[in-house]
Amino acid sequence: MKKSILMAAATALVLSFTFEQSNWSVDKTHSRLGFTINHLGITDVHGSFGTIETRISSSKEDFSDAVIEFSADAASINTANEQRDAHLKNEDFLDVEKHPKLTFKSSSFKKSKGNHYALKGDLTMHGVTKPVELDAVFNGTTTNPMSKKTMAGFKVTGAIKRSDFGVGPGIPAPMLSDEIQLLADLEFSKE
């Protein structure tokens, strides 16, 4: 009887460590959320959001059950041109006064092949929420030699249509492409 109780307790202890929920927060110094949009069909304009918050919760080492939440300060948009950035912040595009945040909450993070994942979730931008599917590459984990923290790296790519979110409705597609390419390089620290 004692052996059975000890065995059950040991099993429960092992399972609690195996399936422990881990939380990860973004290392803002080593992360970037960028985008590219085509101008006049002949050149790409690049930009990024300077203020982001991202968290991952997962109980599996390979993150295959991860829940990902993300937000960006819309007013932190930066295309390396102050006049263009001011225009992107006004009511013609992001209308940051009315819609100060872009948010994303995952609905699934499924391994597709090797270290590649299909990331699905709801993106809210300009007050509109739509489901999106993005591609994610898990670059692995390592220990930061300075902080001694466990770190994880991801690259996330995908495309959205600005028309789906009511962004720049008065700007025709030949002037600015409807499709916006997303690229995020994200480094996370285990809490």
Sequence and secondary structure as in RCSB ss.txt:
>XXXX:A:sequence
MKKSILMAAATALVLSFTFEQSNWSVDKTHSRLGFTINHLGITDVHGSFGTIETRISSSKEDFSDAVIEFSADAA
SINTANEQRDAHLKNEDFLDVEKHPKLTFKSSSFKKSKGNHYALKGDLTMHGVTKPVELDAVFNGTTTNPMSKKT
MAGFKVTGAIKRSDFGVGPGIPAPMLSDEIQLLADLEFSKE
>XXXX:A:secstr
 HHHHHHHHHHHHHHHHHT  EEEEE GGG EEEEEEEETTTEEEEEEES EEEEEEESSTT TT EEEEEEEGG
GEE S HHHHHHHHSTTTT TTT  EEEEEEEEEEEEETTEEEEEEEEEETTEEEEEEEEEEEEEEEE TTT  E
EEEEEEEEEEEGGGGT STTS TTTEEEEEEEEEEEEEEE 
